[in-house]
Amino acid sequence: MEYMILIYREETDAPEPGTPEHGQMMAGWLAFNQQLIDSGHWVTGGGLQLSTSATTVRRSGGAVDTLLDGPYAETKEQLGGFYLVRADDLDAALELAKAVPLPDALVEVRPLTYRPDAG
């Protein structure tokens, strides 16, 4: 089964690119990614640009769509990245989520649903 691991954090907590702290953080992410690949759990993953780069399409009752600057949710924690992983069950997916190399973050795990006829 496949699970989406969604990573939320305060964007102000991220170290500046080019600093030793950023290099240390990236080393942790690269090691974690390699562990997922080596263990066969990796399907895909990626980091997202800052929420200030987001545009939200608001749809309501078939009316004209409204484009809004910024993310859908206005909270301190923003969606910052994701993994799509293969795991035997939710417990295994939660163990992978617990290994995400961030000391302060919210990590959400959801199983995917599929249309059986979608190939």
N, C-alpha and C positions, 0 to 999 in steps of 0.2 A: 504494500500500500504506500501511497505517497502522501507526505505531509508538508504543509507550508509552515515555515518558521519565520515569523515576522518580528523584527527587532525594532523596538521603540526606545528612544533616548532623548535627553535634552541636547539639542544641537550645540548649545554653548559649552558643553562638556568636552567637545572634540578638540584635540590638540591641533595647532596650526601645522599645515603641511611644510615640510622642510626642517622641522624641529626634531631634536632627538626623541622627544616624547611621541611624536607622530611616527617616527621610524620604529620605535618599540611597539607601538600599537599595531602597526601594519605587520610586523614580524609575527605577532600573535595571531592575527587574522590569516596570514598565509599558512602558518602551521596548522591552524584549525581547518582551513580549506583542504589542505593536503591529507589530514586525518580522515575527513569525510570522503575524499576521493579514494584513498587507499583502502578504506573499510567497505567501499561499495555503496555508501549511503548517498553520495553526491548525485543529484540530477542537474541542478543549476543553482545559481545564486548571484547576488550582486548588491552593491551599495547604491543608494539613491543620492542624488544631489540634494542640497539643502531645500527645505520646504519653501523657501522664498522663490524657488524656480518652478513651483507647482502651479498648475491651472486646473480648476475644478469645473466640470460641466454639470450644471444643475438642470435636471429634467423634471417636469411636473405636469402630469395629465396631458401629455401630447402638445403642450404649449411650446412656444419658441424657447429653445435652450438658452440658458444664461451662463455666460462664462465668468468665473470668479477667479481673481488672483489669489494664489495661496492654496494651502491644503484644505481638505474638507473639514477636518477636526481642528479647532483652535484650542490646542492644549500645549503645555510645556513640552511634553514628550511627543516627538514626531516619528513617523515611520522612516527609518534610516536605511534599512536593508532587508534582505530576505534570503532564505534558502528554500529550495524545493528538494526534499530528501526522500529516499526510500527507507522504510523501516518496517519491521515485522508487525509492530502494533504501536499504540499510543505511548505505552511505557517506554519503548525503545526510542521513539521520537522525542519524548520529554528528556531522556538522558542526553540526547544530542543537543537539545536546546539548553540544557544546564551547562554544557561545555562552551557555549558562545563566549568568546574572550572579552567580555565587558564587565567591569566591576559594578557598574550602575546602569541598569537597563531593564526594560520590560520585554519579555520574550513570549510571544503568543504562538501556540501550535494549533494548527487546524488540519484535519484530514481533508483531502480533496475528494470531490465527487466527479464522476465521469458519466458521459452518455455512452451506454454500451455500443451504440451504433456509430459512434464517431471515429472508430478505428483507433 
